Amino acid sequence: MNATNGGDVPLFQVRNHHSADCGTPPHIDDSRPGQYLGYFENEHGEQAVFVYERDSSRAIVYQGDAGWETPHAVIEGAVPDLILSATERLWVSGCWQSATANRKEV
């Protein structure tokens, strides 16, 4: 067993499954502290990424089939400007709950 934790080695990588018409996928960098990241792929291969910033208590979702280049605001565990399937809504809600579980109210 290696004694180092491999902090500079990627833990998870995924390729874009969407066509070029969906735009350039976001480059998500987890090197900033205070982020919660989530990834989802539905039964059709459509991908989404959840990003929560603990410092600002804000979350966004990038969704390939809605255009990668447009971030969509997450409000209390929902994404009002996207039509999501039941499984997509459950995923966003689960990410929100995980990201905000230890949130301190000001």
Phi, psi and omega in degrees: 000136181283136183283339179275157181271354178065037184302340179261005180266128179301138177274326187211133175226144178217145179264154177291128178260358185268160179286167179299335179298340181276359178089183181277125179294153179291149171262112183262120181246120183268014183284346177277129178292156175086019178252148167241130181238142176221149179233144180217143171225124182276182185294347178262002181084006178284134188251154176212152178230134179252131178230120177244130177256110183295327180298322182258352184057036180241145178229149174225158174236133169255133180227124185304313183286351175257006182097106184305328189280357181252111174283141180245126183293139173258124181243112179047044174086009178230159179240090188300331184266011175236145171268113184248148173288170179300318181291324177295319177297319178297318178298312180299315180298318178296318177298314180301313181297317179295317184290328187254005185304323183252020182295135177265127178283137181258000000 
